[in-house]
Amino acid sequence: MARDDVFLVRHDSWPAVGESTAERAVINRLGAQVVTDFWTQLSLGGWTYHVQVGALSTAVAGTAALTALIGVGVVDNNAGYVTIPISAEMHIATYSTATLFLSMLEADMAKKRYSSGGTAVTPRNLRSDTPRTFNGAAYNNTGTLVLAAASAAPHTVELARGVGSEDAQPATTFTDRGPHFRWSVKSNGEPVYLVDAGSIVLHHGSTTATDTMYGNIQIAQVDKAMVD
């Protein structure tokens, strides 16, 4: 009788399997099935992107106060696609005399938020051979990044918030000891899926003087047909 194995040990060799090709599932020598987690699979498939907010020695300005109408970074998703926020990070570059720093990552589930200003940023595919490109647009706050008004509740979702010191920081003596704000879907709750028009917005501001910052937003994008 012919064997009909559904698993194959692949401990040392990982042969490339072509699209639409039948193949057995992979197990290791302990007999455990090898399963790639969802986020790694998105990256391997070329579905993930990086958006830089500030680069090298050029920081971007925060806002004088946290506002829905100005952001430090925004990613707009086009109709026909699904964008999933994966992570975001923000470091303060210069404090000046600013106090009470606030950062917030927002997902607007109902509309594109970019309005005017800022600088266009090309989302970089996290596979160096760039098997696909992002369908939408991204901007950072090099120049004033003006946003459209947020969608009415409950369509705008606050994914995470960071709160900094209320004390004015001496600009010449303070040392940044890590990111002021960091969020990751892997450790901070359920993923959000922006289906058709929608936006991911990174906000940062302070109550007195305007500070400057660096950051990034990482996202995945797939065709809408993959989730319908």
C-alpha positions in Angstrom: 0.0 0.0 0.0 1.3 3.4 -0.9 2.2 5.7 2.0 0.4 9.0 2.4 2.6 10.9 4.8 1.4 14.4 5.7 4.6 15.5 7.5 8.3 15.6 6.5 11.3 16.1 8.8 13.3 19.2 7.6 15.9 19.9 10.3 18.9 20.9 8.2 17.5 21.8 4.7 14.7 24.1 3.8 13.9 23.6 0.1 12.1 26.4 -1.6 8.6 25.3 -2.6 6.9 27.0 -5.5 3.6 28.7 -5.4 0.6 26.3 -5.9 2.8 23.3 -5.3 1.7 20.4 -3.2 4.0 19.6 -0.3 4.0 17.9 3.1 4.0 19.9 6.3 7.3 20.3 8.2 8.2 18.7 11.5 11.5 18.7 13.4 13.4 15.6 14.7 11.4 15.7 18.0 8.3 15.1 15.9 6.8 18.6 16.6 5.2 20.5 13.7 7.1 23.6 12.7 4.7 26.6 12.4 5.8 30.1 11.4 4.0 32.8 13.4 1.7 35.1 11.6 3.9 38.3 11.8 7.0 36.5 10.6 5.1 35.0 7.7 3.9 38.4 6.7 7.5 39.6 6.5 8.7 36.5 4.7 6.0 37.0 2.1 7.0 40.6 1.6 3.8 42.2 3.1 5.5 44.4 5.8 6.8 48.0 5.5 8.8 50.5 7.5 8.0 54.2 7.7 10.7 56.5 9.1 9.9 59.6 11.1 13.1 61.7 11.3 16.4 60.3 10.1 20.1 60.4 11.0 20.6 63.9 12.5 17.4 65.4 11.2 14.6 65.2 13.8 11.0 66.3 13.3 9.2 68.7 15.4 6.5 67.7 17.9 3.5 69.9 18.5 3.0 72.5 21.2 0.1 70.3 22.5 -1.3 67.0 21.5 -3.9 67.7 18.8 -6.0 65.7 16.4 -5.2 68.1 13.5 -1.3 67.9 13.5 0.7 64.7 13.7 4.4 63.7 13.5 3.6 60.7 11.2 0.7 59.4 9.2 0.1 56.3 7.0 -3.0 56.3 4.7 -4.4 53.0 3.4 -6.1 52.8 0.0 -9.4 51.2 -0.8 -9.1 47.6 -1.8 -6.3 46.9 0.8 -6.0 46.1 4.5 -3.3 47.7 6.6 -2.3 46.3 10.0 -0.2 48.4 12.4 2.6 46.2 13.8 4.8 48.5 15.9 5.6 52.2 16.6 8.5 53.9 18.4 9.4 57.4 19.4 12.5 59.0 20.9 12.8 62.6 22.1 15.8 64.3 20.4 15.7 67.8 22.1 13.7 68.9 25.1 14.2 72.6 25.2 12.0 73.8 28.1 9.1 71.5 27.2 7.0 69.8 29.9 4.5 67.0 30.1 5.3 65.0 27.0 2.5 63.1 25.4 2.6 60.5 22.6 -0.3 58.5 21.1 -0.7 56.0 18.3 -4.1 56.1 16.7 -5.9 54.0 14.1 -8.7 55.9 12.2 -10.9 53.1 10.9 -13.0 55.2 8.6 -11.0 57.7 6.6 -7.6 58.9 5.3 -6.3 61.6 7.6 -3.5 63.3 5.6 -4.6 66.9 4.6 -1.5 68.9 3.7 2.1 69.8 4.5 4.7 67.4 5.9 7.1 65.4 3.8 6.1 62.4 1.8 7.8 59.2 2.9 8.0 56.0 0.8 7.1 53.0 3.0 10.0 50.6 2.7 9.3 46.9 2.1 11.1 44.9 4.9 12.2 42.4 2.3 15.2 43.9 0.5 14.2 42.6 -2.9 10.9 44.6 -2.6 8.4 42.0 -4.0 5.5 44.5 -3.7 5.0 48.1 -2.9 2.7 49.8 -0.4 -0.7 51.0 -1.7 -1.3 54.3 0.0 0.8 57.2 1.3 2.9 58.2 4.3 4.1 61.5 5.6 6.2 62.8 8.5 6.3 66.2 10.2 9.2 67.8 8.4 7.2 70.9 7.9 3.8 71.0 9.5 1.9 67.8 8.9 -1.8 68.9 8.9 -4.4 66.2 9.4 -8.1 66.0 8.6 -10.4 65.9 11.6 -10.6 62.5 13.2 -13.6 60.3 12.5 -16.4 60.4 15.1 -16.3 57.9 17.9 -16.0 55.0 18.0 -14.2 54.9 14.6 -10.9 56.3 15.9 -9.1 53.9 18.1 -6.3 54.9 20.5 -3.9 52.0 20.4 -1.4 53.2 23.0 -0.3 56.3 24.8 3.0 57.5 26.4 3.3 60.2 29.1 6.6 61.9 29.9 8.0 64.1 32.7 6.2 67.2 34.0 9.5 68.8 34.9 11.4 71.0 32.5 14.5 69.2 31.4 17.8 71.0 31.1 18.7 70.6 27.4 22.4 70.3 28.0 22.3 67.7 30.8 19.5 65.3 30.1 20.3 61.8 28.7 17.7 59.8 26.8 17.6 56.4 28.5 15.4 54.7 26.0 12.3 55.2 23.9 9.8 57.6 25.3 7.1 55.6 23.6 7.0 52.1 22.1 4.1 49.9 21.0 4.0 46.5 19.5 1.1 44.4 18.4 3.0 41.3 19.6 2.9 42.4 23.2 0.1 45.0 23.4 -3.3 43.6 22.6 -5.2 42.5 19.5 -4.3 43.7 16.0 -6.4 46.3 14.2 -7.3 45.8 10.6 -7.9 48.9 8.5 -10.0 47.7 5.6 -10.3 50.2 2.7 -9.8 53.9 3.5 -8.2 54.4 6.9 -5.1 55.8 8.7 -2.5 55.2 11.3 -1.4 58.4 13.0 1.5 58.9 15.4 1.0 62.0 17.6 3.5 63.7 19.9 3.4 67.0 21.7 4.3 68.9 24.9 2.4 71.5 26.9 4.9 74.4 26.6 7.8 74.6 24.1 8.0 72.4 21.1 10.5 69.5 21.3 11.9 67.4 18.5 11.8 63.6 18.0 12.6 60.6 16.0 10.4 57.6 15.4 9.1 54.9 13.1 5.9 53.1 12.2 5.9 49.5 11.0 2.9 48.1 9.2 1.7 45.2 7.1 -0.6 45.5 4.1 -2.4 42.8 2.2 -5.1 42.7 -0.5 -8.6 43.0 0.8 -9.5 39.7 -0.8 -7.2 37.9 1.6 -9.4 38.7 4.6 -12.9 38.8 2.9 
